[in-house]
Amino acid sequence: MDRRVFLRNAALAAAGGALAGCDPDLLNLLNEGEERLWGMNVHPAAGELGAAQIEALNRLGIRRVRMTLGLHDDLAGSYLRGFGAEYVGIVADFGDPFPSPAAWPALVRRAVQRSPGLFCYEILNEPMQIAPGDYVERYLRPAYDIIKSINPTYRVAAAAPTGTSNGRTYFFQMTDARADDWCDFRAAHLYTDQPEVYLKATRRPFLITESGINDRGRHLDWWSKTMSRISGVLETERLYFYVLSDSEDSGFALISRSSRPGAIAVLSPLYDYIRGKYGS
């Protein structure tokens, strides 16, 4: 029995309330994982904030980034050209989160062609206003076909639902609608420490495209312990902390939206931890 099947069986036992009686070796296996330099969610920004974000990423040593590409406008281009990293590009747009299915194919083609060679293209973000079957048939499947026609080696991730109980249900419903047939990765958002729930929901490898906590005092523990456990359970090194900065200077953010080149306004102790351990 390979490791993923073993973990999947454990997840099934957990779902039935039997995990508490599992062998200690199984519990240790479910919790294994080690801290790495995880990826980072970055909201594209223009001008001085954009330059400050690139400066911060360089200081932190971050080399894996998740970012919205834009559909109507090129939101990510200045980052893709100015900061060398492995990118997960979200094929989506803040101003048009759920485009019409008729317009969708041309928008996908344009976004991917102007952002070539990324590690992976994630098809929309938290699309829970769309029925799971409609998402798969009207958005994921057409995007997959278009992206593979541009370059068969390009990788596609199905969108992650929200990191909530409703989102987990939606994830399973996407699987029932055959999402696994039209992607190379399944993306998930984990804002609670329950990664084993997802093991029985897909045969595809995982990308944890958002994970974090709205409490700066707990950022370091989340980065070093929770994300390590998620990595071990779901067998992926590609986890993306949420978020470098946001429009509200929320409890998720590492740096302030008031940051400027040469004047990074640090909000979270995690920033200094990452810089000291991995950066410069």
C-alpha positions as CSV (number, residue, x, y, z in Angstrom):
1,M,0.0,0.0,0.0
2,D,1.5,3.3,-1.0
3,R,1.7,6.3,1.3
4,R,-1.2,8.3,-0.2
5,V,-3.5,5.3,-0.1
6,F,-2.5,4.7,3.5
7,L,-3.3,8.4,4.3
8,R,-6.6,8.2,2.4
9,N,-7.7,5.2,4.4
10,A,-6.8,7.1,7.5
11,A,-8.9,10.0,6.3
12,L,-11.8,7.7,5.8
13,A,-11.4,6.4,9.3
14,A,-11.2,10.0,10.6
15,A,-14.4,10.9,8.8
16,G,-16.1,8.0,10.6
17,G,-14.8,9.2,14.0
18,A,-12.3,6.4,14.3
19,L,-9.1,8.4,14.2
20,A,-8.8,8.7,18.0
21,G,-8.3,4.9,18.1
22,C,-5.7,4.8,15.3
23,D,-2.2,3.3,15.9
24,P,0.3,6.0,17.2
25,D,2.5,5.4,14.1
26,L,-0.4,6.4,11.9
27,L,-1.0,9.6,13.9
28,N,2.7,10.5,13.6
29,L,2.6,9.9,9.8
30,L,-0.5,12.2,9.5
31,N,1.4,14.9,11.3
32,E,4.8,14.6,9.5
33,G,6.2,17.5,7.5
34,E,8.9,20.0,7.8
35,E,9.1,23.7,7.4
36,R,10.2,25.0,4.1
37,L,10.4,28.4,2.3
38,W,6.7,28.4,1.3
39,G,5.3,30.4,-1.5
40,M,3.5,33.7,-1.1
41,N,0.2,35.2,-2.3
42,V,0.8,38.6,-3.9
43,H,-2.0,40.9,-5.0
44,P,-0.7,42.8,-8.1
45,A,-0.2,46.5,-7.5
46,A,1.0,49.3,-9.7
47,G,3.5,52.1,-8.8
48,E,5.4,52.3,-5.6
49,L,3.5,49.6,-3.8
50,G,4.2,47.2,-6.6
51,A,7.9,48.1,-6.5
52,A,7.9,47.7,-2.7
53,Q,6.3,44.3,-2.9
54,I,9.0,43.1,-5.3
55,E,11.6,44.5,-2.9
56,A,10.0,42.7,0.0
57,L,9.9,39.4,-2.0
58,N,13.6,39.7,-2.7
59,R,14.4,40.5,0.9
60,L,12.4,37.4,2.0
61,G,14.0,35.1,-0.5
62,I,10.6,34.1,-1.8
63,R,10.7,32.3,-5.1
64,R,7.2,30.9,-5.5
65,V,4.4,33.4,-6.0
66,R,0.7,33.1,-6.7
67,M,-0.9,36.1,-8.4
68,T,-4.0,37.1,-10.4
69,L,-3.1,37.5,-14.1
70,G,-6.1,39.6,-15.1
71,L,-8.4,38.9,-18.1
72,H,-9.2,42.3,-19.5
73,D,-6.0,44.1,-18.3
74,D,-2.5,42.7,-17.8
75,L,-2.3,42.8,-14.0
76,A,0.7,40.6,-13.4
77,G,3.0,41.6,-16.3
78,S,5.3,44.0,-14.4
79,Y,5.9,41.2,-11.8
80,L,6.5,38.5,-14.4
81,R,9.0,40.7,-16.2
82,G,10.6,42.3,-13.1
83,F,10.8,39.5,-10.5
84,G,12.2,36.0,-11.4
85,A,10.1,33.4,-9.6
86,E,8.0,30.3,-10.2
87,Y,4.4,31.6,-10.6
88,V,1.0,30.2,-10.2
89,G,-1.1,32.5,-12.4
90,I,-4.8,32.8,-11.5
91,V,-6.7,33.1,-14.7
92,A,-9.2,35.5,-13.3
93,D,-9.9,39.2,-12.9
94,F,-10.9,41.2,-9.9
95,G,-13.4,43.3,-11.8
96,D,-15.0,40.4,-13.7
97,P,-14.7,37.4,-11.4
98,F,-17.1,35.2,-13.3
99,P,-17.0,36.1,-17.0
100,S,-19.8,34.9,-19.4
101,P,-19.1,31.5,-20.8
102,A,-19.3,33.0,-24.3
103,A,-16.5,35.4,-23.6
104,W,-14.4,33.0,-21.5
105,P,-12.4,31.1,-24.2
106,A,-11.0,34.3,-25.8
107,L,-10.2,35.8,-22.3
108,V,-8.3,32.6,-21.3
109,R,-6.3,32.5,-24.5
110,R,-5.3,36.1,-24.2
111,A,-4.3,35.9,-20.5
112,V,-2.2,32.8,-21.0
113,Q,-0.5,33.9,-24.2
114,R,0.7,37.2,-22.6
115,S,1.9,35.3,-19.5
116,P,3.7,32.3,-21.0
117,G,5.7,29.6,-19.3
118,L,4.3,29.8,-15.7
119,F,4.5,26.9,-13.4
120,C,0.7,26.5,-13.4
121,Y,-2.5,28.3,-14.5
122,E,-5.3,28.2,-11.8
123,I,-8.7,28.6,-13.3
124,L,-10.7,31.2,-11.4
125,N,-10.6,31.8,-7.7
126,E,-13.2,30.5,-5.2
127,P,-15.9,30.1,-7.8
128,M,-18.7,29.1,-5.4
129,Q,-21.3,31.4,-7.0
130,I,-21.2,29.0,-9.9
131,A,-22.6,25.5,-9.5
132,P,-19.8,22.9,-9.4
133,G,-21.0,21.2,-12.5
134,D,-21.2,24.4,-14.4
135,Y,-17.8,25.5,-13.2
136,V,-16.2,22.2,-14.5
137,E,-18.1,22.2,-17.8
138,R,-18.2,25.9,-18.7
139,Y,-15.0,27.2,-17.2
140,L,-12.5,24.5,-16.2
141,R,-12.8,22.1,-19.2
142,P,-12.7,24.9,-21.9
143,A,-9.7,26.5,-20.2
144,Y,-7.9,23.2,-19.9
145,D,-8.4,22.5,-23.6
146,I,-7.3,26.0,-24.6
147,I,-4.2,26.0,-22.4
148,K,-3.1,22.6,-23.6
149,S,-3.6,23.7,-27.2
150,I,-1.2,26.6,-26.6
151,N,1.3,24.3,-25.1
152,P,0.7,20.7,-24.1
153,T,3.3,20.9,-21.3
154,Y,1.5,23.8,-19.5
155,R,-0.1,22.7,-16.2
156,V,-3.7,23.6,-15.1
157,A,-5.1,23.7,-11.6
158,A,-8.8,23.5,-10.9
159,A,-9.9,26.4,-8.7
160,A,-9.8,26.2,-4.9
161,P,-13.2,26.8,-3.2
162,T,-13.3,28.8,0.0
163,G,-11.5,27.4,3.0
164,T,-14.7,26.7,4.8
165,S,-17.0,23.7,5.5
166,N,-19.1,24.8,2.5
167,G,-15.9,25.0,0.4
168,R,-14.9,21.5,1.3
169,T,-18.3,20.3,0.2
170,Y,-17.9,22.2,-3.0
171,F,-14.5,20.5,-3.5
172,F,-16.1,17.1,-3.4
173,Q,-18.9,18.2,-5.7
174,M,-16.3,19.4,-8.2
175,T,-14.8,15.9,-8.1
176,D,-18.2,14.4,-8.7
177,A,-18.5,16.7,-11.8
178,R,-15.2,15.2,-13.1
179,A,-12.9,18.1,-12.3
180,D,-10.0,15.6,-12.0
181,D,-10.3,14.9,-15.7
182,W,-9.6,18.5,-16.7
183,C,-6.7,19.5,-14.5
184,D,-3.2,18.5,-13.5
185,F,-3.5,19.8,-9.9
186,R,-6.4,20.3,-7.5
187,A,-6.0,23.6,-5.5
188,A,-7.3,24.0,-2.0
189,H,-7.5,26.8,0.5
190,L,-6.8,25.8,4.1
191,Y,-7.6,28.3,6.8
192,T,-8.3,25.6,9.3
193,D,-6.0,22.7,10.1
194,Q,-8.0,19.8,8.5
195,P,-5.9,18.7,5.5
196,E,-6.8,15.1,5.7
197,V,-10.4,15.9,4.7
198,Y,-9.2,16.4,1.2
199,L,-7.3,13.2,0.7
200,K,-10.4,11.2,-0.2
201,A,-11.7,13.8,-2.6
202,T,-9.2,13.6,-5.5
203,R,-6.6,11.5,-7.2
204,R,-4.7,14.6,-8.4
205,P,-1.7,16.2,-6.6
206,F,-2.5,19.2,-4.5
207,L,-1.6,22.9,-4.6
208,I,-2.5,24.7,-1.4
209,T,-2.9,28.1,-3.0
210,E,-4.0,29.9,0.1
211,S,-3.2,29.2,3.8
212,G,-2.9,31.7,6.6
213,I,-4.6,33.2,9.7
214,N,-6.1,36.6,10.4
215,D,-3.9,37.1,13.5
216,R,-0.4,38.4,13.2
217,G,0.5,37.0,16.5
218,R,-0.1,33.5,15.2
219,H,1.6,33.9,11.8
220,L,4.9,32.3,12.8
221,D,3.2,29.2,14.3
222,W,1.0,28.9,11.3
223,W,4.0,29.1,8.9
224,S,6.3,26.8,10.8
225,K,3.9,24.2,12.2
226,T,0.5,24.2,10.6
227,M,1.7,24.6,7.0
228,S,4.4,22.0,7.7
229,R,1.7,19.6,8.8
230,I,-0.5,20.4,5.8
231,S,2.5,19.8,3.5
232,G,3.2,16.4,5.1
233,V,-0.4,15.2,5.0
234,L,-1.2,16.3,1.4
235,E,2.3,15.5,0.1
236,T,3.0,18.9,-1.5
237,E,5.8,21.4,-1.1
238,R,3.7,24.1,-2.9
239,L,1.8,26.0,-0.2
240,Y,1.2,29.7,-0.6
241,F,0.9,31.9,2.5
242,Y,-1.9,34.5,2.4
243,V,-0.8,37.3,2.0
244,L,2.1,39.7,1.5
245,S,-0.1,42.8,1.6
246,D,-3.8,43.6,1.1
247,S,-6.0,46.6,0.6
248,E,-7.1,46.7,4.3
249,D,-3.8,46.0,6.1
250,S,-5.7,43.1,7.6
251,G,-4.5,40.6,10.1
252,F,-3.4,38.4,7.3
253,A,-0.9,40.8,5.8
254,L,2.9,40.8,6.3
255,I,3.5,44.3,5.1
256,S,1.4,47.5,4.9
257,R,-0.1,48.8,1.7
258,S,1.7,52.1,2.7
259,S,5.0,50.4,1.9
260,R,7.3,52.1,-0.6
261,P,10.7,51.2,-2.1
262,G,13.3,51.5,0.6
263,A,10.6,51.9,3.3
264,I,8.8,48.5,3.8
265,A,6.2,49.0,6.6
266,V,6.3,45.6,8.3
267,L,3.1,44.5,10.1
268,S,3.9,40.9,11.0
269,P,6.8,39.3,13.0
270,L,6.7,36.6,10.3
271,Y,8.3,39.0,7.9
272,D,11.5,39.3,10.0
273,Y,11.5,35.5,10.7
274,I,11.4,34.6,7.0
275,R,14.0,37.3,6.1
276,G,16.3,36.1,8.9
277,K,16.0,32.4,8.0
278,Y,15.7,32.4,4.2
279,G,16.3,35.9,2.9
280,S,18.8,38.7,3.0
